[in-house]
Amino acid sequence: MEFKEVLDALDKIEGKMSETAASNKERLDELGEQQRKFANQILELQQKGVKVQGEKPEAKSAGDQFIAADGFKAFAAGSTQKTRVELSETFAQSETTALNPITTPTGGIIQAYRRPGIMPGAFRPLTIEGLFPSLPISTNSFEYVKERDDGFVNGAAFVAEAAQKPFGSTSFETVTGTVKTIAHLARVSKQLMADGPALVAYINQRLVYGVDLVVEDQLISGDGTNQNLTGIFTTGNFTPHGATTADLPAKNATLFDLILFAKTKVEKAFFRPNIILLNPVNWSQMLMEKNASGDYYLGHPASVAPKTLWGLPIWTTPAIPQGKFMVGDFTQAATLWTRQGMTVELFEQDVDNVQKNLVTIRAERRLGFGIERVSALVGGDLALPAAASALGK
């Protein structure tokens, strides 16, 4: 109201000044002085208005908010045994802080663009486990009856009428294996589970991948001791190729010839080889090899050579030790015995999780691995025997 009254008075003065300007100069000067006074009052009122508008209500401290909350009052009065109060954020305001800043505040006012999802780290492709058939079991051990490699004696023969018929024989052995447990743990905060479900899902994925990665490595090179599986490259679990210079071409023998020799050895054991396993480095080296004329054995740089040798697909994986290879009938050679598939569980009651608001995540599998037919797997060192030349130098 004070501001409006000053404006009205100023309008009246300006009107009177117009009426008397011609006749009374002395009166005009007096009215001009009053005009200046009222203008100063208007400026002062405007400044007060800006100050009042810029002032923020007094911020209450966290303690003040807490004791003023209805939940606390009810707790203090004894009508409840538990209370939870959500406090509003408070910010200290410096007296020298600009009320209407026109510069960008520290930290920026526009959030940086965040790419959706999570940029994952490297995941090694897992391929070995899929080579073998899998059978479910409900016990912590497994066993199977196996025919001995030299256990079959074929007595079949043509016989004359009324003559004694010949007998044949077959001998067997029982093989027993145990189920192993492979587990992986991680802890996350409950706040992360509530605020970042995608991040927690990624953590679960990493835990599962870690378990499967260990399983694959064990299927290749596990030594079978203690809680380890026994792998296909462990001595006694495969047939060494055993190639000599007499088994390979006398002139310009290559690693391709060595692999063909191993394939043939599987076939001689009456199995059907279906895969060749190689380390990616060794396969790359074979792609780069040239004959005496300088031509590539496998295609050329302008085309991609198919990953096949002697009619069999090449499976490359870092799980295969560099400098090793294997040719096999993998569907007949071994079996995965699955006691418990991949299981992911969450536990709040673990050590001091309750005190620290943490949750434990566990990924776990239980399985066994039995290599039943050693002669179905032929491999070993990817190197030519002494005196051979060309590839493999």
ABEGO torsion letter per residue (X at the ends): XAAAAAAAAAAAAAAAAAAAAAABAAAAAAAAAAAAAAAAAAAAAAAAAAAAAABBBBBBBAAAAAAABAAAAAAAAGABABBBBBBBBBBBBBAABBABBABBBBGEABBBBBBBEBBBBBBBBBAAAAABBBBBBABABBBBBBBBAAABBBABBBBBBGBBBBBBBBBBBBBBBBBBBBBBBBBBBAAAAAABAAAAAAAAAAAAAAAAAAAAAAAAABAGBEABBBBAABBGABBBAGBBAAABBABGBBAAAAAAAAAAAAAAAGBBBABBBBBAAAAAAAAABBBAAGBBABEBAABBBBBBBGGBBBBBBAABBBGBBBBBBAAAABBBBBABBBBBBBBABBEAAAAAGBBBBBBBBBBBBBBABAAABBBEBBBBBBGBBEBGX
